[in-house]
Amino acid sequence: MKAEYRSLYEKFGLNVVYYRKRKKLTQLQLAELADVDRSHISAIELGKVGVSFDVIFKLCEVLDITPKELFDFRA
């Protein structure tokens, strides 16, 4: 990951946390529903890894949101 994009990865991760908590899900529950490892959810939320479109679409499905909402970064 390029250093110049680090803050965007972190903002994306914060949105995942926000919508996960809004659905009252733990990281483990979200991971199971999205069919990914819990450690991957943690890394996404911390902004440490990139995310494939497949995972983005699955997260949106589980969280009942649109991809746009995941990328709608707050100031």
C-alpha positions as protocol buffer text, in pm:
chain_id: "A"
residue {
  index: 1
  type: MET
  ca { x: 0 y: 0 z: 0 }
}
residue {
  index: 2
  type: LYS
  ca { x: 131 y: 342 z: -90 }
}
residue {
  index: 3
  type: ALA
  ca { x: 183 y: 571 z: 206 }
}
residue {
  index: 4
  type: GLU
  ca { x: -14 y: 847 z: 33 }
}
residue {
  index: 5
  type: TYR
  ca { x: -328 y: 631 z: 43 }
}
residue {
  index: 6
  type: ARG
  ca { x: -291 y: 510 z: 403 }
}
residue {
  index: 7
  type: SER
  ca { x: -543 y: 760 z: 541 }
}
residue {
  index: 8
  type: LEU
  ca { x: -802 y: 648 z: 282 }
}
residue {
  index: 9
  type: TYR
  ca { x: -759 y: 285 z: 384 }
}
residue {
  index: 10
  type: GLU
  ca { x: -805 y: 391 z: 746 }
}
residue {
  index: 11
  type: LYS
  ca { x: -1120 y: 589 z: 664 }
}
residue {
  index: 12
  type: PHE
  ca { x: -1259 y: 290 z: 475 }
}
residue {
  index: 13
  type: GLY
  ca { x: -1182 y: 72 z: 779 }
}
residue {
  index: 14
  type: LEU
  ca { x: -1359 y: 315 z: 1011 }
}
residue {
  index: 15
  type: ASN
  ca { x: -1667 y: 293 z: 791 }
}
residue {
  index: 16
  type: VAL
  ca { x: -1660 y: -86 z: 815 }
}
residue {
  index: 17
  type: VAL
  ca { x: -1642 y: -55 z: 1195 }
}
residue {
  index: 18
  type: TYR
  ca { x: -1928 y: 197 z: 1199 }
}
residue {
  index: 19
  type: TYR
  ca { x: -2164 y: -14 z: 989 }
}
residue {
  index: 20
  type: ARG
  ca { x: -2064 y: -338 z: 1167 }
}
residue {
  index: 21
  type: LYS
  ca { x: -2143 y: -187 z: 1506 }
}
residue {
  index: 22
  type: ARG
  ca { x: -2465 y: -37 z: 1371 }
}
residue {
  index: 23
  type: LYS
  ca { x: -2572 y: -395 z: 1288 }
}
residue {
  index: 24
  type: LYS
  ca { x: -2455 y: -505 z: 1635 }
}
residue {
  index: 25
  type: LEU
  ca { x: -2211 y: -758 z: 1493 }
}
residue {
  index: 26
  type: THR
  ca { x: -1876 y: -865 z: 1631 }
}
residue {
  index: 27
  type: GLN
  ca { x: -1577 y: -898 z: 1400 }
}
residue {
  index: 28
  type: LEU
  ca { x: -1616 y: -1274 z: 1421 }
}
residue {
  index: 29
  type: GLN
  ca { x: -1984 y: -1262 z: 1326 }
}
residue {
  index: 30
  type: LEU
  ca { x: -1915 y: -1032 z: 1032 }
}
residue {
  index: 31
  type: ALA
  ca { x: -1628 y: -1253 z: 920 }
}
residue {
  index: 32
  type: GLU
  ca { x: -1845 y: -1564 z: 929 }
}
residue {
  index: 33
  type: LEU
  ca { x: -2130 y: -1396 z: 742 }
}
residue {
  index: 34
  type: ALA
  ca { x: -1893 y: -1253 z: 480 }
}
residue {
  index: 35
  type: ASP
  ca { x: -1697 y: -1580 z: 456 }
}
residue {
  index: 36
  type: VAL
  ca { x: -1360 y: -1425 z: 539 }
}
residue {
  index: 37
  type: ASP
  ca { x: -1120 y: -1475 z: 829 }
}
residue {
  index: 38
  type: ARG
  ca { x: -1172 y: -1264 z: 1142 }
}
residue {
  index: 39
  type: SER
  ca { x: -812 y: -1144 z: 1124 }
}
residue {
  index: 40
  type: HIS
  ca { x: -885 y: -1011 z: 774 }
}
residue {
  index: 41
  type: ILE
  ca { x: -1182 y: -811 z: 907 }
}
residue {
  index: 42
  type: SER
  ca { x: -954 y: -671 z: 1178 }
}
residue {
  index: 43
  type: ALA
  ca { x: -688 y: -576 z: 921 }
}
residue {
  index: 44
  type: ILE
  ca { x: -953 y: -407 z: 702 }
}
residue {
  index: 45
  type: GLU
  ca { x: -1090 y: -210 z: 996 }
}
residue {
  index: 46
  type: LEU
  ca { x: -741 y: -96 z: 1091 }
}
residue {
  index: 47
  type: GLY
  ca { x: -666 y: 12 z: 734 }
}
residue {
  index: 48
  type: LYS
  ca { x: -377 y: -231 z: 701 }
}
residue {
  index: 49
  type: VAL
  ca { x: -490 y: -418 z: 387 }
}
residue {
  index: 50
  type: GLY
  ca { x: -659 y: -353 z: 57 }
}
residue {
  index: 51
  type: VAL
  ca { x: -994 y: -515 z: -12 }
}
residue {
  index: 52
  type: SER
  ca { x: -1110 y: -694 z: -325 }
}
residue {
  index: 53
  type: PHE
  ca { x: -1438 y: -600 z: -490 }
}
residue {
  index: 54
  type: ASP
  ca { x: -1572 y: -945 z: -399 }
}
residue {
  index: 55
  type: VAL
  ca { x: -1516 y: -874 z: -29 }
}
residue {
  index: 56
  type: ILE
  ca { x: -1655 y: -520 z: -58 }
}
residue {
  index: 57
  type: PHE
  ca { x: -1972 y: -648 z: -223 }
}
residue {
  index: 58
  type: LYS
  ca { x: -2012 y: -925 z: 35 }
}
residue {
  index: 59
  type: LEU
  ca { x: -1960 y: -681 z: 324 }
}
residue {
  index: 60
  type: CYS
  ca { x: -2223 y: -451 z: 176 }
}
residue {
  index: 61
  type: GLU
  ca { x: -2464 y: -741 z: 141 }
}
residue {
  index: 62
  type: VAL
  ca { x: -2416 y: -848 z: 503 }
}
residue {
  index: 63
  type: LEU
  ca { x: -2427 y: -492 z: 638 }
}
residue {
  index: 64
  type: ASP
  ca { x: -2728 y: -393 z: 423 }
}
residue {
  index: 65
  type: ILE
  ca { x: -2551 y: -95 z: 270 }
}
residue {
  index: 66
  type: THR
  ca { x: -2431 y: 16 z: -72 }
}
residue {
  index: 67
  type: PRO
  ca { x: -2065 y: 27 z: -176 }
}
residue {
  index: 68
  type: LYS
  ca { x: -2104 y: 406 z: -197 }
}
residue {
  index: 69
  type: GLU
  ca { x: -2178 y: 415 z: 175 }
}
residue {
  index: 70
  type: LEU
  ca { x: -1852 y: 235 z: 253 }
}
residue {
  index: 71
  type: PHE
  ca { x: -1662 y: 493 z: 50 }
}
residue {
  index: 72
  type: ASP
  ca { x: -1849 y: 796 z: 183 }
}
residue {
  index: 73
  type: PHE
  ca { x: -1568 y: 916 z: 410 }
}
residue {
  index: 74
  type: ARG
  ca { x: -1646 y: 1156 z: 689 }
}
residue {
  index: 75
  type: ALA
  ca { x: -1422 y: 1457 z: 742 }
}
